[in-house]
Structure formats: structure tokens, C-alpha cells
Amino acid sequence: MESWSVDQVCNWLRQRNLEELVPKFREEEVSGAALLALNDRMVQQLVKKIGHQAVLMDLINKYQQQKNGPEPFTYYCESASPILPAISGRTWVYCVHNNIIFFRRNLRSCSAVCKMLHWKNSYTLPAFPYDVKILLAEKKCPDHSMRIRIIECLQADMTKYLAGSLYPNSQQYNFVVSALLQAYPFLDDDGNGFSVWKRALKDRFKYVRRTIEDDEQVLRNKCKFGHRRGQRRKSSSAENKPYDIKVLTEVRLNINWLKQEYMKTQRNWNEVNNRMNATIQIRRKMISDKAPLQDILRVFPFLRCPYQLFREFQILTHMNIYQKTVEILEIYSENILSLYLVKNNPITIMLQENLKQHTEEDILKYMKMTAACLLLPDVFGDDSSLFAAVNEEVKVVTPVLEVKNPFNVNSCEFALYVEKQEVAQLEDCTTALAALVAAFYVFDIPCPNRIYRTLNFLESLVFEMRCPAFLPAQVKRGLEIPVFASANPSIF
């Protein structure tokens, strides 16, 4: 096979019902020698379908096993053996697995090979919860929360196979993710599913290890490698240990205090601010490591309060999001409502009907600002369902507003939802819009493409940049600052 040409490799693929791979192999000029040199990463880039990847790797491995074949090694022999190369001070051993002999210089590496092959051959996917089974049986793409549940099941099952260890190696991650995608090929996201699921599984193990303080293996690796790449290894001397314990104890005390204070009706907000400041590092670490939202809110329940959400945003960006949002709506509400493209929008029609019932200037201004807020996605041609669910159920997992009776002064309700769960109750449209923008930043959630232009416009004003260049010309003209508002030039 090493001397095969590209044409011979293509004929070999056709004989094994892999005709779909022929054009790609011709394009990449894969000869026989190149075929035998392929590794897992190369195969993933060359072949998109998981099934074809598995078949191709199996064929290559079988050929190499047949070519190499087992050699008659002695089970335990000194370096003076005539069969083995003479290396002073070394002992050679062999191990047999499925009629294949593996030759190693020591018992530890030999045992590791056997364990790895046994792990690969014996691993089967766990029994998923009932609702997950139903979703997978219907071949529906899982949402974010369902993906987390699948990853949690896989992580728990791998820990069982690893006899309680929380440190799988790269091959074991590959075995599990390959088994998942072979059983459920529709989970492969545009051919990139393998790396996505593997990254998520690794992050889950990191998250589980982070909170463990009584496992010898976890503590040993934390001491050896540290918590972040790129940091200098911290000294493990006795004088540093009391400080580490003290810091961990203070963080734990602050978190417990915040949980208890959240349950009270009368809260000490100054102390809440201080303790939220003291726990900012662990909170940002949890969010950056993609910890489940419910875990973040359970540990830091004050993120459900709009004031603390805005305060976290200000710490990250040095911008007062609420003040900026008030200025945006006050300046642009009239211009947005005057645009022709929103004239027949249901929100505009609902607004006109309710304006007739009131004469108070404050109420009329509030209604117009609410309508302008809800019309923003339609102004920029975005998907309004990703921005606000007006008088209907929330159906998306990204941050979104739930709005009920928006123009009823006595019964209007605003709420922020993330991953289809309510995060915060909000007083009015200004608070709601500020909370929506802040949620994407605070919880480090990527902006969906179908709402990108709306949020990009809001961010350009919040961060005092000019109107984005890609906006339609009529929208730009319609959103120019009115003459009466030009006294506040700090928006641009």
C-alpha cells in the first residue's frame, strides 16, 4: 500500500463503499504512503461524516496490524537477551490484548496500553434521562440546557469508567465523543460537532474539579499545574498554605452571606456591594468556564437584581448602562415611531389605540418609549422573537425580554429570560432594555446573528461610538439626533 498512487487509493476506497471520499482524496493528492500516515486530526479534516471517519481509521489500523504482526518477545527478560537490543539497566516486557502483542520497556507503559484498549472496547454510552432520550429519538437538535444535561451524563459516566478519576486523557475524550456522534449523527454541527462536544466535555470536567478540595489527585494536580495556563507555579511551602486556606475560607463565607442576605426583605446593599466585589474573580471564572446558568445564579443570586446586573456591567465596561439606555430612548423614540417601515407594525397600532385613552404627558412619553424599545428589531430588519416575546411564551435560550400588556399602565410586566428561565423582574422598558444588553456581557453569551444589528446599534451608543456603517441609509437618516436633543452630544 505504501507504493500506491492516488488512483490506486481511490480504487481501494470504491471497493470498500467509500466512493464519496474519492473527490476529496484526489483533491488532496492522498497516495498510499500519505494514507498510512493519516492521524485522527487529519482524518477529521479530510472526511466530514463520522461514520466514514470510523470506517477509514479502522481499515488503516487493520492494515498496519497485519503488516507489523506480533513478534515473539519474551515476557520478562534482561537486556542480555539475544532477541532484544542490549540496553544497560533496562528490563523489557510484553503484554497481549486481543491476540496482539505490545512490546514495552517497563510494566507501567505495558499496563497502560492494555487499560486503554480495554477501555475503548468496553465503553458504551450511558442511559440518558427520559426527556433526553425522547429528544434524541426524534432526532431534534438539543438546545443549550439539553446539551448541558447530555454533557453532565457523559461526564458522570466517564468518571465511573475511570474508577473515580477526574482526569481523562485525550484518547478517552475521543472515544466517548466518537461513540456519541456515531449513535446520534445529527448532533454533528456542520461537520464541526466533534470538536464542539469534546470541548464541552473537557470544560465540564474542569468545572467539577474546580470545587473539589478533598480529593488527593485533584489537589496534587492543582498544586503542580496551577489553575490557569501561563501563570507561574505557586510555591507549595508551608508559609503559603495558611494564606490559601484563608482566601478560600473568606470566599466561601462571602458566598454564604450573599445567599442568606438575598432571602431577606430588608437588605444591606452597601455590604452586598462589598461582598460582590470580593467574589468578582470566582464569579467571572465560573462564567468564562461556561458553568451552567442555574449554578451561577444559585451561588450568586444577587445577579437576579437589575441593580447588581448593571453594576457588574459597569465593572466590566466602565459604562453606566442604565443611564445610557435612558438617554437612547429619550432621544430616539420619536424618530423610531416616525419611520414609515413601522407604521403598520402591530406594536405601533397597539400604541395608537392606547394613546387615545390618556392625556398625561408622563404616561404618553412612557408609552412611546416602550413602543420604540419593542420596535428596534423591526427597524433594523432583525428577528423580533430574539429580542422580546410580547404577550406570548419565551421560546429562545439566548437573553430575551418577556413583555405582558406593554401599554397598560396598571398591569404591564417586563422580565428578563436566559435559557428559558426567568432571571429578573423589571420595572419598565428602560430597565428591561438595559438588562437585556447587560445580560449578553455579564453572562458572556454570544449575540445571535438574527439580532446582531439591533444590539450592535445599542452598543455603539452605549460605548459612545458612531452609528455602525452597515446600517441602511434610510435607517441612518431616521435615527439622526433631533435638533431639540443636540444639547447632549455625549451620546456620539
Salt bridges, closest charged atoms under 4 A:
GLU2 OE2 - LYS67 NZ 2.45
ASP7 OD1 - ARG26 NH1 2.60
GLU20 OE1 - LYS49 NZ 3.25
GLU28 OE2 - LYS24 NZ 3.60
ASP58 OD2 - LYS62 NZ 3.25
ASP131 OD2 - ARG149 NH1 2.23
GLU138 OE1 - LYS140 NZ 3.11
GLU152 OE2 - ARG204 NH1 3.74
ASP157 OD1 - LYS160 NZ 3.21
ASP189 OD2 - ARG147 NH2 2.85
ASP203 OD1 - ARG199 NH2 3.18
GLU213 OE1 - ARG252 NH2 2.80
GLU216 OE2 - ARG220 NH1 3.75
GLU261 OE1 - LYS264 NZ 3.18
GLU271 OE2 - ARG275 NE 2.86
ASP289 OD2 - ARG210 NH2 2.45
ASP289 OD2 - LYS285 NZ 2.55
ASP295 OD1 - ARG298 NH1 2.84
GLU312 OE2 - ARG283 NE 2.96
GLU312 OE2 - ARG284 NH1 3.29
GLU330 OE2 - LYS365 NZ 3.65
GLU334 OE2 - LYS368 NZ 3.42
ASP382 OD1 - ARG453 NE 3.40
ASP383 OD2 - ARG450 NH1 2.80
GLU419 OE2 - HIS144 NE2 3.05
ASP444 OD2 - LYS290 NZ 3.46
GLU464 OE2 - LYS324 NZ 2.61
